[in-house]
Amino acid sequence: MKYIKANWVEEGESYFFEIDDHGIAYRQMIMKDCGTLQVSIAPDFILSDQQVTVMEGDQEMTPKEFETLWQRAIEPYRAEWIRTKPQYSLGDRVRGTLAMFYPQGVIIRLNNQAYAVTDDRELREQTPWHYLYPGYCIEGIVAGFDETNFWLVLESCVLTGEKVQESILG
């Protein structure tokens, strides 16, 4: 992975990316001039959907520098994760709504505080394409916890074909 800091002078923002060799962003932060940080996890879900190109003036960061800033950025959400995580046990069957696709997999909204991720390749192989859109119900089994992104990790996921009303999605 590479870690990049890009400054957008006109916008008064600094962008921080964790990218792979193809420029795909896996984690992202945006720092405003006032010092506030937005992150690529809930509740902000800001993650570039385009290939990140390193431009002249961008700075490479060390993994440690990026991780230190990441921990600072996600700190406001840690208490909620600590409350949410014990509500789920390994092996629990859970139900949520397909929220979005990320490089890490399919992001699933379980409720207002809890999100999960599952392997999208496995899901695509067994699901009709017309269900692979945000808003469809998905069920899976808790297989682990992603402490970096504050997500449950699900396996054996199945899209039910049921679409949730937009008002429920928030």
Helices and strands as residue ranges (DSSP letters): E 2-8, E 13-19, E 25-32, E 37-39, E 59-61, H 63-84, G 85-87, E 93-102, E 105-109, E 115-118, H 120-126, G 129-131, E 136-146, E 151-163, H 166-169
